[in-house]
Amino acid sequence: MAAGAVLVLGGLVGCGASEGDGGEDPKAGSTAGAGTSAGASPAASQGVSAAGAKPAGSLGAAGSACPLPVSFDLAADWKPKAVTSQDDEQFAALFKQGGTTLQCEIDAKPAGNIGFLRVWTADRPAIDARAVLEAFVAGEKTTGTPTYTPVRAGALPAVEAAYETTSLDEKKQEHAFAVVTPGGKAVVVQLGGLDTQEHDAMLPVYRLVQQSLKPQS
């Protein structure tokens, strides 16, 4: 396995939900549907804007740290790293979830928070963002029932999931949104944190990504 893959894999495994550092367990199953997650507050989180998250460059274009089907603004001191999981088949499954593959991890620790933004791309062309997101969330270790809300990702229609996972026997809030580009490429952007307090502190950056997202031509 290449050194870069080892480093990122260490972040995923060391940051898994069972370790309490802001990751999620991509191997844990769950049933996702419409409704309200126990303890979640999707209405309140929808009111969080990108105010206070100042753009400091962009990510996603060719030549950036993580070439992606979309591009978006990147907040200051959030450090992106491309994920290459194909170097060793033994570990490739750790980078897969619900029909998507992890492409990029954006580390919040240099900015003072414990958590990541993770960008996943669908393995196949798609037309239904909600179906992509439901399949992704089904791979999370959720408690209660996720809530799905139509939103906008830049100028594109998108769907957002608010849900809770368990870390060190404590519930914590999570968010993810999915969007399908005009070319049929689906992307899931996921925000994970050490706990709900860290998650809430990072929500403005998540909103910055969501509001500034553009499909790559």
Contacts in CASP RR format, 6 or more apart in sequence:
PFRMAT RR
TARGET T0000
AUTHOR 0000-0000-0000
METHOD contacts of the structure
MODEL  1
MAAGAVLVLGGLVGCGASEGDGGEDPKAGSTAGAGTSAGASPAASQGVSA
AGAKPAGSLGAAGSACPLPVSFDLAADWKPKAVTSQDDEQFAALFKQGGT
TLQCEIDAKPAGNIGFLRVWTADRPAIDARAVLEAFVAGEKTTGTPTYTP
VRAGALPAVEAAYETTSLDEKKQEHAFAVVTPGGKAVVVQLGGLDTQEHD
AMLPVYRLVQQSLKPQS
1 9 0 8 1.000
1 87 0 8 1.000
1 88 0 8 1.000
1 91 0 8 1.000
2 84 0 8 1.000
2 87 0 8 1.000
4 81 0 8 1.000
4 84 0 8 1.000
5 83 0 8 1.000
5 84 0 8 1.000
5 85 0 8 1.000
5 87 0 8 1.000
5 88 0 8 1.000
5 91 0 8 1.000
7 81 0 8 1.000
8 81 0 8 1.000
8 83 0 8 1.000
8 84 0 8 1.000
8 105 0 8 1.000
9 85 0 8 1.000
9 91 0 8 1.000
9 94 0 8 1.000
9 95 0 8 1.000
11 105 0 8 1.000
12 23 0 8 1.000
12 94 0 8 1.000
12 95 0 8 1.000
12 102 0 8 1.000
12 105 0 8 1.000
13 19 0 8 1.000
13 94 0 8 1.000
14 21 0 8 1.000
15 21 0 8 1.000
15 22 0 8 1.000
15 23 0 8 1.000
15 115 0 8 1.000
15 116 0 8 1.000
16 22 0 8 1.000
16 23 0 8 1.000
16 24 0 8 1.000
16 25 0 8 1.000
16 167 0 8 1.000
17 23 0 8 1.000
17 24 0 8 1.000
17 25 0 8 1.000
17 28 0 8 1.000
17 141 0 8 1.000
17 165 0 8 1.000
17 166 0 8 1.000
17 167 0 8 1.000
18 25 0 8 1.000
18 167 0 8 1.000
18 168 0 8 1.000
19 167 0 8 1.000
20 167 0 8 1.000
20 168 0 8 1.000
20 194 0 8 1.000
20 195 0 8 1.000
21 114 0 8 1.000
21 115 0 8 1.000
21 193 0 8 1.000
21 194 0 8 1.000
22 114 0 8 1.000
22 115 0 8 1.000
22 116 0 8 1.000
22 167 0 8 1.000
22 172 0 8 1.000
22 192 0 8 1.000
22 193 0 8 1.000
22 194 0 8 1.000
22 198 0 8 1.000
23 115 0 8 1.000
23 116 0 8 1.000
23 167 0 8 1.000
23 192 0 8 1.000
23 193 0 8 1.000
24 140 0 8 1.000
24 141 0 8 1.000
24 165 0 8 1.000
24 174 0 8 1.000
24 190 0 8 1.000
24 192 0 8 1.000
25 140 0 8 1.000
25 141 0 8 1.000
25 165 0 8 1.000
26 94 0 8 1.000
26 95 0 8 1.000
26 96 0 8 1.000
26 97 0 8 1.000
26 139 0 8 1.000
26 140 0 8 1.000
27 93 0 8 1.000
27 94 0 8 1.000
27 139 0 8 1.000
28 139 0 8 1.000
28 140 0 8 1.000
28 141 0 8 1.000
29 138 0 8 1.000
29 139 0 8 1.000
29 140 0 8 1.000
29 141 0 8 1.000
30 137 0 8 1.000
30 138 0 8 1.000
30 139 0 8 1.000
30 140 0 8 1.000
30 141 0 8 1.000
30 142 0 8 1.000
31 138 0 8 1.000
31 145 0 8 1.000
32 134 0 8 1.000
32 137 0 8 1.000
32 138 0 8 1.000
32 142 0 8 1.000
32 145 0 8 1.000
32 146 0 8 1.000
32 161 0 8 1.000
32 163 0 8 1.000
33 134 0 8 1.000
33 145 0 8 1.000
33 146 0 8 1.000
33 148 0 8 1.000
34 145 0 8 1.000
34 147 0 8 1.000
34 148 0 8 1.000
35 145 0 8 1.000
35 146 0 8 1.000
35 147 0 8 1.000
35 148 0 8 1.000
36 42 0 8 1.000
36 145 0 8 1.000
36 147 0 8 1.000
37 142 0 8 1.000
37 143 0 8 1.000
37 144 0 8 1.000
37 145 0 8 1.000
37 146 0 8 1.000
37 147 0 8 1.000
37 162 0 8 1.000
37 163 0 8 1.000
37 164 0 8 1.000
38 143 0 8 1.000
38 144 0 8 1.000
38 145 0 8 1.000
38 164 0 8 1.000
38 171 0 8 1.000
39 164 0 8 1.000
39 171 0 8 1.000
40 147 0 8 1.000
40 162 0 8 1.000
40 163 0 8 1.000
40 164 0 8 1.000
40 173 0 8 1.000
41 162 0 8 1.000
41 173 0 8 1.000
42 147 0 8 1.000
42 149 0 8 1.000
42 162 0 8 1.000
45 162 0 8 1.000
45 173 0 8 1.000
45 175 0 8 1.000
45 200 0 8 1.000
45 203 0 8 1.000
46 149 0 8 1.000
46 151 0 8 1.000
48 200 0 8 1.000
48 203 0 8 1.000
48 204 0 8 1.000
48 207 0 8 1.000
49 204 0 8 1.000
49 207 0 8 1.000
50 204 0 8 1.000
50 205 0 8 1.000
50 207 0 8 1.000
50 208 0 8 1.000
50 210 0 8 1.000
50 211 0 8 1.000
50 212 0 8 1.000
51 204 0 8 1.000
52 204 0 8 1.000
53 75 0 8 1.000
53 204 0 8 1.000
53 205 0 8 1.000
53 207 0 8 1.000
53 208 0 8 1.000
54 75 0 8 1.000
54 76 0 8 1.000
55 73 0 8 1.000
55 74 0 8 1.000
55 75 0 8 1.000
55 208 0 8 1.000
55 212 0 8 1.000
56 74 0 8 1.000
56 75 0 8 1.000
56 76 0 8 1.000
56 77 0 8 1.000
57 73 0 8 1.000
57 74 0 8 1.000
58 64 0 8 1.000
58 71 0 8 1.000
58 72 0 8 1.000
58 73 0 8 1.000
58 74 0 8 1.000
58 212 0 8 1.000
59 65 0 8 1.000
59 66 0 8 1.000
59 68 0 8 1.000
59 71 0 8 1.000
59 72 0 8 1.000
59 73 0 8 1.000
59 74 0 8 1.000
59 80 0 8 1.000
59 104 0 8 1.000
59 106 0 8 1.000
60 66 0 8 1.000
60 67 0 8 1.000
60 68 0 8 1.000
60 70 0 8 1.000
60 71 0 8 1.000
60 72 0 8 1.000
60 104 0 8 1.000
60 216 0 8 1.000
61 67 0 8 1.000
61 71 0 8 1.000
61 216 0 8 1.000
62 216 0 8 1.000
64 71 0 8 1.000
64 80 0 8 1.000
65 80 0 8 1.000
65 81 0 8 1.000
65 82 0 8 1.000
65 104 0 8 1.000
66 80 0 8 1.000
66 81 0 8 1.000
66 82 0 8 1.000
66 103 0 8 1.000
66 104 0 8 1.000
66 119 0 8 1.000
67 82 0 8 1.000
68 103 0 8 1.000
68 104 0 8 1.000
68 119 0 8 1.000
68 121 0 8 1.000
68 187 0 8 1.000
68 216 0 8 1.000
69 121 0 8 1.000
69 181 0 8 1.000
69 185 0 8 1.000
69 187 0 8 1.000
69 215 0 8 1.000
69 216 0 8 1.000
70 153 0 8 1.000
70 179 0 8 1.000
70 181 0 8 1.000
70 187 0 8 1.000
70 213 0 8 1.000
70 214 0 8 1.000
70 215 0 8 1.000
70 216 0 8 1.000
71 213 0 8 1.000
71 214 0 8 1.000
71 216 0 8 1.000
72 208 0 8 1.000
72 209 0 8 1.000
72 210 0 8 1.000
72 212 0 8 1.000
72 213 0 8 1.000
72 214 0 8 1.000
73 208 0 8 1.000
73 209 0 8 1.000
73 212 0 8 1.000
74 80 0 8 1.000
74 106 0 8 1.000
74 209 0 8 1.000
75 111 0 8 1.000
75 205 0 8 1.000
75 208 0 8 1.000
76 111 0 8 1.000
77 110 0 8 1.000
77 111 0 8 1.000
77 112 0 8 1.000
78 106 0 8 1.000
78 107 0 8 1.000
78 108 0 8 1.000
78 110 0 8 1.000
78 111 0 8 1.000
78 117 0 8 1.000
78 205 0 8 1.000
79 106 0 8 1.000
79 107 0 8 1.000
79 109 0 8 1.000
79 110 0 8 1.000
80 104 0 8 1.000
80 105 0 8 1.000
80 106 0 8 1.000
80 107 0 8 1.000
81 104 0 8 1.000
81 105 0 8 1.000
81 106 0 8 1.000
81 107 0 8 1.000
82 103 0 8 1.000
82 104 0 8 1.000
83 95 0 8 1.000
83 102 0 8 1.000
83 103 0 8 1.000
83 104 0 8 1.000
83 105 0 8 1.000
85 91 0 8 1.000
85 92 0 8 1.000
85 94 0 8 1.000
85 95 0 8 1.000
85 96 0 8 1.000
85 101 0 8 1.000
85 102 0 8 1.000
86 92 0 8 1.000
95 101 0 8 1.000
95 102 0 8 1.000
96 102 0 8 1.000
96 123 0 8 1.000
97 120 0 8 1.000
97 136 0 8 1.000
97 139 0 8 1.000
97 140 0 8 1.000
98 135 0 8 1.000
98 136 0 8 1.000
98 138 0 8 1.000
98 139 0 8 1.000
99 122 0 8 1.000
99 123 0 8 1.000
99 124 0 8 1.000
99 132 0 8 1.000
99 135 0 8 1.000
99 136 0 8 1.000
100 120 0 8 1.000
100 121 0 8 1.000
100 122 0 8 1.000
100 123 0 8 1.000
100 132 0 8 1.000
100 135 0 8 1.000
100 136 0 8 1.000
100 186 0 8 1.000
100 188 0 8 1.000
101 120 0 8 1.000
101 121 0 8 1.000
101 123 0 8 1.000
102 118 0 8 1.000
102 119 0 8 1.000
102 120 0 8 1.000
103 119 0 8 1.000
103 120 0 8 1.000
103 121 0 8 1.000
104 118 0 8 1.000
104 119 0 8 1.000
105 116 0 8 1.000
105 117 0 8 1.000
105 118 0 8 1.000
105 119 0 8 1.000
106 116 0 8 1.000
106 117 0 8 1.000
106 118 0 8 1.000
106 119 0 8 1.000
107 115 0 8 1.000
107 116 0 8 1.000
108 114 0 8 1.000
108 115 0 8 1.000
108 116 0 8 1.000
108 117 0 8 1.000
108 193 0 8 1.000
108 202 0 8 1.000
108 205 0 8 1.000
109 115 0 8 1.000
111 205 0 8 1.000
113 193 0 8 1.000
113 198 0 8 1.000
113 201 0 8 1.000
113 202 0 8 1.000
114 193 0 8 1.000
114 194 0 8 1.000
114 198 0 8 1.000
115 192 0 8 1.000
115 193 0 8 1.000
115 194 0 8 1.000
115 198 0 8 1.000
115 202 0 8 1.000
116 191 0 8 1.000
116 192 0 8 1.000
116 193 0 8 1.000
117 189 0 8 1.000
117 190 0 8 1.000
117 191 0 8 1.000
117 192 0 8 1.000
117 202 0 8 1.000
117 205 0 8 1.000
117 206 0 8 1.000
117 209 0 8 1.000
118 189 0 8 1.000
118 190 0 8 1.000
118 192 0 8 1.000
119 187 0 8 1.000
119 188 0 8 1.000
119 189 0 8 1.000
119 190 0 8 1.000
120 136 0 8 1.000
120 187 0 8 1.000
120 188 0 8 1.000
120 189 0 8 1.000
120 190 0 8 1.000
121 185 0 8 1.000
121 186 0 8 1.000
121 187 0 8 1.000
121 188 0 8 1.000
122 132 0 8 1.000
122 185 0 8 1.000
122 186 0 8 1.000
122 187 0 8 1.000
122 188 0 8 1.000
125 183 0 8 1.000
125 184 0 8 1.000
125 185 0 8 1.000
125 186 0 8 1.000
126 132 0 8 1.000
126 180 0 8 1.000
126 184 0 8 1.000
126 185 0 8 1.000
126 186 0 8 1.000
127 180 0 8 1.000
127 184 0 8 1.000
128 180 0 8 1.000
129 157 0 8 1.000
129 158 0 8 1.000
129 159 0 8 1.000
129 178 0 8 1.000
129 179 0 8 1.000
129 180 0 8 1.000
129 186 0 8 1.000
130 148 0 8 1.000
130 159 0 8 1.000
130 178 0 8 1.000
132 178 0 8 1.000
132 180 0 8 1.000
132 186 0 8 1.000
132 188 0 8 1.000
133 148 0 8 1.000
133 159 0 8 1.000
133 160 0 8 1.000
133 161 0 8 1.000
133 176 0 8 1.000
133 177 0 8 1.000
133 178 0 8 1.000
133 188 0 8 1.000
134 148 0 8 1.000
134 161 0 8 1.000
136 176 0 8 1.000
136 178 0 8 1.000
136 188 0 8 1.000
136 190 0 8 1.000
137 146 0 8 1.000
137 161 0 8 1.000
137 163 0 8 1.000
137 176 0 8 1.000
140 163 0 8 1.000
140 165 0 8 1.000
140 174 0 8 1.000
141 165 0 8 1.000
141 166 0 8 1.000
142 163 0 8 1.000
142 164 0 8 1.000
142 165 0 8 1.000
143 164 0 8 1.000
143 165 0 8 1.000
143 166 0 8 1.000
143 171 0 8 1.000
144 163 0 8 1.000
144 164 0 8 1.000
145 163 0 8 1.000
146 161 0 8 1.000
146 162 0 8 1.000
146 163 0 8 1.000
147 161 0 8 1.000
147 162 0 8 1.000
147 163 0 8 1.000
148 159 0 8 1.000
148 160 0 8 1.000
148 161 0 8 1.000
149 159 0 8 1.000
149 160 0 8 1.000
149 161 0 8 1.000
149 162 0 8 1.000
150 157 0 8 1.000
150 158 0 8 1.000
150 159 0 8 1.000
150 160 0 8 1.000
151 158 0 8 1.000
151 159 0 8 1.000
151 160 0 8 1.000
151 177 0 8 1.000
151 210 0 8 1.000
152 158 0 8 1.000
152 210 0 8 1.000
152 211 0 8 1.000
153 177 0 8 1.000
153 179 0 8 1.000
153 210 0 8 1.000
153 211 0 8 1.000
153 213 0 8 1.000
154 210 0 8 1.000
154 211 0 8 1.000
154 212 0 8 1.000
154 213 0 8 1.000
154 214 0 8 1.000
155 214 0 8 1.000
156 179 0 8 1.000
156 180 0 8 1.000
156 181 0 8 1.000
156 213 0 8 1.000
156 215 0 8 1.000
157 179 0 8 1.000
158 177 0 8 1.000
158 178 0 8 1.000
158 179 0 8 1.000
158 210 0 8 1.000
159 177 0 8 1.000
159 178 0 8 1.000
160 175 0 8 1.000
160 176 0 8 1.000
160 177 0 8 1.000
160 210 0 8 1.000
161 175 0 8 1.000
161 176 0 8 1.000
161 177 0 8 1.000
162 173 0 8 1.000
162 174 0 8 1.000
162 175 0 8 1.000
163 173 0 8 1.000
163 174 0 8 1.000
163 175 0 8 1.000
163 176 0 8 1.000
164 171 0 8 1.000
164 172 0 8 1.000
164 173 0 8 1.000
164 174 0 8 1.000
165 171 0 8 1.000
165 172 0 8 1.000
165 174 0 8 1.000
166 172 0 8 1.000
167 194 0 8 1.000
167 195 0 8 1.000
170 195 0 8 1.000
171 196 0 8 1.000
172 193 0 8 1.000
172 194 0 8 1.000
172 195 0 8 1.000
172 196 0 8 1.000
172 199 0 8 1.000
173 196 0 8 1.000
173 199 0 8 1.000
173 200 0 8 1.000
174 190 0 8 1.000
174 191 0 8 1.000
174 192 0 8 1.000
174 193 0 8 1.000
174 199 0 8 1.000
175 190 0 8 1.000
175 191 0 8 1.000
175 192 0 8 1.000
175 199 0 8 1.000
175 203 0 8 1.000
175 206 0 8 1.000
176 188 0 8 1.000
176 189 0 8 1.000
176 190 0 8 1.000
176 191 0 8 1.000
177 188 0 8 1.000
177 189 0 8 1.000
177 210 0 8 1.000
178 186 0 8 1.000
178 187 0 8 1.000
178 188 0 8 1.000
178 189 0 8 1.000
179 186 0 8 1.000
179 187 0 8 1.000
179 213 0 8 1.000
180 186 0 8 1.000
180 187 0 8 1.000
181 187 0 8 1.000
181 215 0 8 1.000
181 216 0 8 1.000
182 215 0 8 1.000
183 215 0 8 1.000
185 215 0 8 1.000
189 206 0 8 1.000
189 209 0 8 1.000
189 210 0 8 1.000
189 213 0 8 1.000
191 199 0 8 1.000
191 202 0 8 1.000
191 203 0 8 1.000
191 206 0 8 1.000
192 199 0 8 1.000
192 202 0 8 1.000
193 199 0 8 1.000
193 202 0 8 1.000
END
